[in-house]
């Protein structure tokens, strides 16, 4: 990940990806989402997911779950 964080949530998806949602970065709430492909090469694993500006407030300690 580009930035370390705490008070985030994470969720695995289809045994292929791990997602990290929101959290606290440098004592500020974040609304970023990062995704790692489990089998990606070291150093190339994390990518940022585009989050629309109207997605809402930055959050910490969000609840997430996989639907499908």
LUMLO-509595 format. One record per residue: x, y, z of N, C-alpha, C, O in turn; residue number from 1; residue in one letter. Coordinates in nm, 4 decimals, m for minus. Example, Ala and Ser with C-alpha at 12.3 -4.5 7.8 and 13.67 -1.06 7.14 Angstrom:
2
((1.3190; m0.5690; 0.7800); (1.2300; m0.4500; 0.7800); (1.3200; m0.3300; 0.7800); (1.4236; m0.3319; 0.8465); 1; 'a')
((1.2850; m0.2250; 0.7080); (1.3670; m0.1060; 0.7140); (1.2900; 0.0030; 0.7870); (1.3409; 0.1138; 0.8039); 2; 's')
This chain:
68
((0.0834; m0.1176; 0.0000); (0.0000; 0.0000; 0.0000); (0.0877; 0.1237; 0.0000); (0.2005; 0.1223; 0.0493); 1; 'x')
((0.0349; 0.2281; m0.0550); (0.1102; 0.3531; m0.0588); (0.1221; 0.4171; 0.0781); (0.2182; 0.4889; 0.1055); 2; 'x')
((0.0238; 0.3910; 0.1649); (0.0223; 0.4530; 0.2961); (m0.0253; 0.3532; 0.4011); (m0.1211; 0.2791; 0.3790); 3; 'x')
((0.0417; 0.3521; 0.5136); (m0.0023; 0.2671; 0.6226); (m0.1272; 0.3260; 0.6858); (m0.1502; 0.4465; 0.6764); 4; 'x')
((m0.2072; 0.2437; 0.7494); (m0.3293; 0.2937; 0.8145); (m0.3682; 0.2033; 0.9288); (m0.3220; 0.0896; 0.9390); 5; 'x')
((m0.4528; 0.2547; 1.0140); (m0.5115; 0.1743; 1.1206); (m0.6608; 0.2030; 1.1253); (m0.7096; 0.2930; 1.0570); 6; 'x')
((m0.7332; 0.1261; 1.2064); (m0.8794; 0.1370; 1.2168); (m0.9478; 0.1240; 1.0809); (m1.0480; 0.1900; 1.0534); 7; 'x')
((m0.8921; 0.0385; 0.9977); (m0.9466; 0.0093; 0.8650); (m1.0262; m0.1208; 0.8706); (m1.0331; m0.1860; 0.9748); 8; 'x')
((m1.0848; m0.1572; 0.7599); (m1.1469; m0.2892; 0.7453); (m1.0857; m0.3569; 0.6245); (m1.0350; m0.2909; 0.5338); 9; 'x')
((m1.0907; m0.4881; 0.6240); (m1.0395; m0.5642; 0.5110); (m1.1347; m0.6775; 0.4790); (m1.2122; m0.7222; 0.5635); 10; 'x')
((m1.1269; m0.7232; 0.3536); (m1.2154; m0.8301; 0.3100); (m1.1486; m0.9028; 0.1940); (m1.1021; m0.8393; 0.0994); 11; 'x')
((m1.1436; m1.0345; 0.2008); (m1.0966; m1.1142; 0.0879); (m1.2110; m1.1352; m0.0099); (m1.3277; m1.1344; 0.0293); 12; 'x')
((m1.1780; m1.1538; m0.1369); (m1.2811; m1.1741; m0.2381); (m1.2365; m1.2815; m0.3362); (m1.1316; m1.2688; m0.3994); 13; 'x')
((m1.3159; m1.3869; m0.3488); (m1.2971; m1.4932; m0.4481); (m1.1584; m1.5572; m0.4423); (m1.1091; m1.6057; m0.5441); 14; 'x')
((m1.0950; m1.5582; m0.3254); (m0.9602; m1.6150; m0.3101); (m0.8601; m1.5547; m0.4082); (m0.7566; m1.6153; m0.4357); 15; 'x')
((m0.8895; m1.4366; m0.4609); (m0.8027; m1.3729; m0.5589); (m0.7543; m1.2353; m0.5133); (m0.6417; m1.1962; m0.5438); 16; 'x')
((m0.8380; m1.1622; m0.4411); (m0.8050; m1.0261; m0.4000); (m0.8249; m1.0081; m0.2504); (m0.9039; m1.0783; m0.1872); 17; 'x')
((m0.7510; m0.9119; m0.1955); (m0.7737; m0.8610; m0.0616); (m0.7970; m0.7111; m0.0757); (m0.7194; m0.6412; m0.1407); 18; 'x')
((m0.9044; m0.6626; m0.0142); (m0.9369; m0.5205; m0.0179); (m0.9164; m0.4608; 0.1214); (m0.9483; m0.5238; 0.2222); 19; 'x')
((m0.8630; m0.3393; 0.1255); (m0.8483; m0.2614; 0.2485); (m0.9325; m0.1355; 0.2308); (m0.9165; m0.0631; 0.1325); 20; 'x')
((m1.0221; m0.1091; 0.3258); (m1.1163; 0.0012; 0.3168); (m1.0894; 0.1071; 0.4234); (m1.0792; 0.0761; 0.5421); 21; 'x')
((m1.0784; 0.2293; 0.3807); (m1.0803; 0.3483; 0.4672); (m0.9782; 0.3401; 0.5792); (m0.8671; 0.2915; 0.5580); 22; 'x')
((m1.0139; 0.3868; 0.6979); (m0.9259; 0.3847; 0.8137); (m0.8698; 0.5215; 0.8464); (m0.9177; 0.6237; 0.7972); 23; 'x')
((m0.7689; 0.5217; 0.9292); (m0.7013; 0.6437; 0.9717); (m0.5612; 0.6450; 0.9115); (m0.4859; 0.5485; 0.9244); 24; 'x')
((m0.5271; 0.7562; 0.8452); (m0.3943; 0.7753; 0.7869); (m0.3404; 0.9057; 0.8437); (m0.4011; 1.0111; 0.8248); 25; 'x')
((m0.2286; 0.9000; 0.9119); (m0.1704; 1.0196; 0.9748); (m0.2730; 1.0944; 1.0591); (m0.2817; 1.2170; 1.0533); 26; 'x')
((m0.3506; 1.0196; 1.1374); (m0.4511; 1.0740; 1.2298); (m0.5661; 1.1462; 1.1599); (m0.6354; 1.2273; 1.2213); 27; 'x')
((m0.5861; 1.1167; 1.0317); (m0.6985; 1.1738; 0.9566); (m0.7790; 1.0602; 0.8964); (m0.7232; 0.9578; 0.8570); 28; 'x')
((m0.9109; 1.0781; 0.8891); (m0.9973; 0.9770; 0.8273); (m0.9686; 0.9678; 0.6779); (m0.9412; 1.0681; 0.6119); 29; 'x')
((m0.9754; 0.8459; 0.6265); (m0.9468; 0.8212; 0.4853); (m1.0679; 0.7574; 0.4182); (m1.1420; 0.6821; 0.4813); 30; 'x')
((m1.0877; 0.7877; 0.2898); (m1.1906; 0.7167; 0.2148); (m1.1301; 0.6390; 0.0984); (m1.1987; 0.6081; 0.0010); 31; 'x')
((m1.0016; 0.6080; 0.1093); (m0.9356; 0.5317; 0.0045); (m0.9631; 0.3825; 0.0192); (m0.9874; 0.3320; 0.1288); 32; 'x')
((m0.9584; 0.3138; m0.0941); (m0.9712; 0.1682; m0.0978); (m0.8516; 0.1160; m0.1765); (m0.8216; 0.1659; m0.2850); 33; 'x')
((m0.7842; 0.0169; m0.1227); (m0.6705; m0.0459; m0.1907); (m0.7018; m0.1930; m0.2129); (m0.7718; m0.2559; m0.1335); 34; 'x')
((m0.6487; m0.2470; m0.3227); (m0.6722; m0.3875; m0.3564); (m0.5388; m0.4547; m0.3857); (m0.4518; m0.3976; m0.4515); 35; 'x')
((m0.5242; m0.5778; m0.3352); (m0.4043; m0.6558; m0.3632); (m0.4468; m0.7860; m0.4298); (m0.5344; m0.8572; m0.3806); 36; 'x')
((m0.3837; m0.8152; m0.5413); (m0.4030; m0.9464; m0.6031); (m0.3122; m1.0432; m0.5300); (m0.1913; m1.0211; m0.5223); 37; 'x')
((m0.3682; m1.1493; m0.4766); (m0.2946; m1.2407; m0.3901); (m0.1707; m1.2969; m0.4589); (m0.0670; m1.3111; m0.3940); 38; 'x')
((m0.1774; m1.3287; m0.5851); (m0.0641; m1.3897; m0.6561); (0.0243; m1.2892; m0.7292); (0.1068; m1.3296; m0.8112); 39; 'x')
((0.0099; m1.1610; m0.7024); (0.0913; m1.0590; m0.7708); (0.2351; m1.0635; m0.7205); (0.2635; m1.1125; m0.6112); 40; 'x')
((0.3246; m1.0110; m0.8034); (0.4655; m1.0049; m0.7662); (0.4838; m0.9062; m0.6507); (0.4102; m0.8081; m0.6398); 41; 'x')
((0.5815; m0.9327; m0.5656); (0.6107; m0.8444; m0.4531); (0.6424; m0.7048; m0.5065); (0.7165; m0.6905; m0.6038); 42; 'x')
((0.5870; m0.6036; m0.4436); (0.6091; m0.4655; m0.4858); (0.5118; m0.4176; m0.5922); (0.5044; m0.2977; m0.6192); 43; 'x')
((0.4371; m0.5088; m0.6531); (0.3408; m0.4715; m0.7562); (0.1992; m0.5110; m0.7160); (0.1075; m0.5079; m0.7981); 44; 'x')
((0.1822; m0.5474; m0.5915); (0.0562; m0.6065; m0.5500); (m0.0551; m0.5049; m0.5250); (m0.1690; m0.5290; m0.5651); 45; 'x')
((m0.0262; m0.3930; m0.4606); (m0.1314; m0.3003; m0.4187); (m0.1636; m0.1981; m0.5266); (m0.0741; m0.1375; m0.5853); 46; 'x')
((m0.2912; m0.1802; m0.5515); (m0.3388; m0.0749; m0.6422); (m0.4527; m0.0008; m0.5721); (m0.5266; m0.0591; m0.4928); 47; 'x')
((m0.4656; 0.1269; m0.6022); (m0.5760; 0.2053; m0.5472); (m0.6989; 0.1865; m0.6339); (m0.6896; 0.1842; m0.7566); 48; 'x')
((m0.8136; 0.1731; m0.5704); (m0.9421; 0.1619; m0.6389); (m0.9992; 0.3025; m0.6500); (m1.0003; 0.3765; m0.5516); 49; 'x')
((m1.0469; 0.3405; m0.7687); (m1.1057; 0.4734; m0.7866); (m1.2327; 0.4859; m0.7033); (m1.3228; 0.4026; m0.7116); 50; 'x')
((m1.2377; 0.5915; m0.6234); (m1.3543; 0.6201; m0.5404); (m1.4133; 0.7521; m0.5889); (m1.3430; 0.8531; m0.5900); 51; 'x')
((m1.5404; 0.7542; m0.6292); (m1.6005; 0.8786; m0.6779); (m1.6014; 0.9868; m0.5699); (m1.6116; 0.9563; m0.4510); 52; 'x')
((m1.5907; 1.1117; m0.6110); (m1.5921; 1.2231; m0.5165); (m1.7199; 1.2261; m0.4336); (m1.7182; 1.2693; m0.3184); 53; 'x')
((m1.8308; 1.1805; m0.4917); (m1.9581; 1.1850; m0.4199); (m1.9833; 1.0583; m0.3376); (m2.0959; 1.0350; m0.2937); 54; 'x')
((m1.8816; 0.9779; m0.3166); (m1.8955; 0.8528; m0.2432); (m1.9344; 0.8738; m0.0973); (m1.9935; 0.7855; m0.0352); 55; 'x')
((m1.9019; 0.9884; m0.0438); (m1.9398; 1.0175; 0.0947); (m1.8208; 1.0594; 0.1784); (m1.7124; 1.0879; 0.1275); 56; 'x')
((m1.8445; 1.0620; 0.3068); (m1.7435; 1.1048; 0.4034); (m1.6296; 1.0034; 0.4159); (m1.6479; 0.8840; 0.3922); 57; 'x')
((m1.5129; 1.0532; 0.4533); (m1.4035; 0.9635; 0.4905); (m1.4449; 0.8910; 0.6183); (m1.5166; 0.9473; 0.7010); 58; 'x')
((m1.4002; 0.7662; 0.6349); (m1.4481; 0.6839; 0.7463); (m1.3345; 0.6117; 0.8161); (m1.2264; 0.5939; 0.7598); 59; 'x')
((m1.3601; 0.5703; 0.9393); (m1.2716; 0.4765; 1.0072); (m1.3578; 0.3718; 1.0750); (m1.4725; 0.3991; 1.1105); 60; 'x')
((m1.3043; 0.2537; 1.0931); (m1.3738; 0.1374; 1.1489); (m1.5009; 0.1010; 1.0725); (m1.6034; 0.0733; 1.1348); 61; 'x')
((m1.4969; 0.1005; 0.9373); (m1.6180; 0.0653; 0.8637); (m1.6421; m0.0860; 0.8689); (m1.5488; m0.1638; 0.8888); 62; 'x')
((m1.7654; m0.1257; 0.8512); (m1.7980; m0.2673; 0.8413); (m1.8092; m0.3051; 0.6944); (m1.8765; m0.2356; 0.6183); 63; 'x')
((m1.7450; m0.4131; 0.6531); (m1.7517; m0.4592; 0.5137); (m1.7729; m0.6101; 0.5101); (m1.7365; m0.6808; 0.6040); 64; 'x')
((m1.8319; m0.6588; 0.4012); (m1.8485; m0.8029; 0.3832); (m1.8637; m0.8340; 0.2356); (m1.9006; m0.7474; 0.1563); 65; 'x')
((m1.8353; m0.9565; 0.1997); (m1.8470; m1.0038; 0.0625); (m1.9890; m1.0541; 0.0382); (m2.0414; m1.1319; 0.1179); 66; 'x')
((m2.0514; m1.0105; m0.0707); (m2.1861; m1.0553; m0.1043); (m2.1797; m1.1769; m0.1967); (m2.2434; m1.2784; m0.1685); 67; 'x')
((m2.1058; m1.1688; m0.3037); (m2.0925; m1.2810; m0.3996); (m1.9478; m1.3208; m0.4139); (m1.9163; m1.4127; m0.4895); 68; 'x')
